[in-house]
Every structure is written in structure tokens, then in C-alpha cells.
């Protein structure tokens, strides 16, 4: 079960990154709650989605290299 942790995080980052790029209007409500003092916009959702995709790529490359 321990070896499933990193691949699961990679998949979650990939799923939320792609979903945030395709449907930012559905994630704005969630980001309104997460970023409470600041208003969320489509731009912040897209930037977070791109960051999640980059994180998934970096974690995947780390898995290929054997870094844990």
C-alpha cells in the first residue's frame, strides 16, 4: 500500500489539473471557499490547473528516476 502513494498523488494532480482547464467555471465555487479573503476567478483556477499539471509531471519524472 505504501508504494501506491506517489502514483495516486500524480493521478489526482493530473485529474484536477485537466478538469480545471476544461471546466474552470465549475471550480470557481470551490476556489471561493479555499481562497476565502480573495475572490476567485477563471484566471486563478487556470493558473492552479497549470501548476497541478506541472506538479504531476515532476512527480512522474521523479517516479521514473526512482526518487521517493
Number of C-alpha atoms within 10 A of each C-alpha: 4 5 8 8 9 16 14 11 15 19 15 15 22 20 15 17 23 17 15 24 19 12 13 19 13 13 18 20 13 13 19 14 12 12 11 10 8 10 13 18 15 17 12 16 22 21 14 17 23 19 14 21 23 15 17 22 15 13 20 18 12 13 14 9 9 8 9 8
